[in-house]
Amino acid sequence: MADLFTVSHPMLVRYPDGRIRIIAETFKHPSGVVYVEPYWLASDKPVATLLAGEIKGDGPWKVGDTIVRLLSCSDTEQKMQWAEWEQYLYSCSSDSPYHNKMVKQEIISKMSFVD
């Protein structure tokens, strides 16, 4: 069974209304999964989204009423966005928060989410 929190391949979340978002990273939360999109630390107030619900499956995963899956060959636009994100990460210094899991976890833990 693939663990949603240890997958290193790029992922997407699909909402029931058809919206698709790229997942830059996932974090465990008592109510489900918190995910962040690329450049989430670029704004004054970091942005993260809670997917509330039990995690079901072993890839793709169902979390509440959303589907989390790996980025595939047919996701052309999202693959281009992911490539830009990777280039951005490579350009960040090694002391950037994007490269420090503990710093990112601390930022997430200070956020409040509405269930």
C-alpha positions in Angstrom: 0.0 0.0 0.0 1.4 3.4 -1.0 1.5 6.0 1.7 0.2 9.3 0.5 2.7 11.1 2.8 5.8 9.4 1.4 5.1 9.5 -2.3 7.8 11.5 -4.1 6.1 11.6 -7.5 4.1 14.8 -8.3 0.4 14.6 -7.4 -2.9 16.3 -8.2 -6.1 16.8 -6.3 -9.4 16.7 -8.1 -12.5 18.3 -6.5 -16.1 17.1 -7.2 -16.7 20.3 -9.3 -13.8 19.4 -11.7 -11.2 21.7 -10.3 -7.7 20.3 -10.3 -4.8 21.6 -8.2 -1.2 20.6 -8.2 0.1 19.3 -4.8 3.6 20.5 -4.0 3.6 18.7 -0.6 1.3 16.9 1.8 1.2 17.0 5.6 -0.7 14.8 8.1 -3.6 16.5 9.9 -6.0 15.0 12.5 -8.9 15.7 10.2 -7.3 14.4 7.0 -4.6 15.8 4.7 -3.2 19.3 4.4 -1.7 20.1 1.0 0.2 23.0 -0.4 0.5 24.2 -4.0 3.7 25.3 -5.6 5.0 28.7 -4.4 2.9 28.4 -1.2 5.5 30.4 0.8 5.8 33.2 -1.8 3.0 35.3 -0.3 3.0 37.2 3.0 0.6 34.6 4.4 1.4 31.0 3.4 -1.5 29.1 1.8 -2.4 25.5 2.6 -5.6 23.6 2.1 -7.2 21.0 4.4 -8.8 17.9 2.7 -11.0 16.7 5.5 -11.9 13.0 5.6 -10.6 9.5 6.0 -7.8 8.6 3.5 -9.0 5.6 1.5 -7.1 3.7 -1.2 -3.4 3.2 -2.0 -3.1 5.4 -5.0 -5.2 7.0 -6.2 -6.5 8.1 -2.8 -10.0 9.3 -1.8 -10.0 11.9 0.9 -13.4 13.1 1.8 -15.1 14.0 -1.5 -11.8 14.6 -3.4 -9.4 12.3 -5.3 -5.7 12.6 -4.9 -3.6 10.9 -7.7 -0.2 11.0 -9.3 0.4 13.4 -12.1 0.2 11.4 -15.4 1.4 11.9 -19.0 -2.0 13.2 -20.0 -1.8 16.1 -17.6 0.1 18.3 -20.0 -0.6 21.7 -18.5 0.0 20.5 -15.0 3.3 18.8 -16.1 4.5 22.1 -17.5 3.6 23.9 -14.2 5.4 21.2 -12.2 8.5 21.6 -14.4 8.5 25.3 -13.6 8.1 24.6 -9.9 11.0 22.2 -10.0 13.2 24.8 -11.7 12.2 27.3 -9.1 13.1 24.9 -6.3 16.5 24.2 -7.9 17.1 28.0 -7.9 16.3 28.4 -4.2 19.2 28.5 -1.8 19.8 25.4 0.3 18.6 27.3 3.4 15.2 28.1 1.8 12.2 26.9 3.9 11.2 25.0 0.8 14.1 22.6 1.4 13.5 22.2 5.2 10.7 19.7 6.1 10.8 20.7 9.8 10.3 24.5 9.0 7.5 23.7 6.7 5.8 21.5 9.3 6.1 24.2 11.9 4.5 26.7 9.5 1.6 24.3 8.8 1.2 23.5 12.6 0.6 27.2 13.3 -2.2 27.5 10.7 -5.8 27.0 11.6 -8.2 25.1 9.3 -12.0 25.0 9.3 -13.3 21.5 9.1 
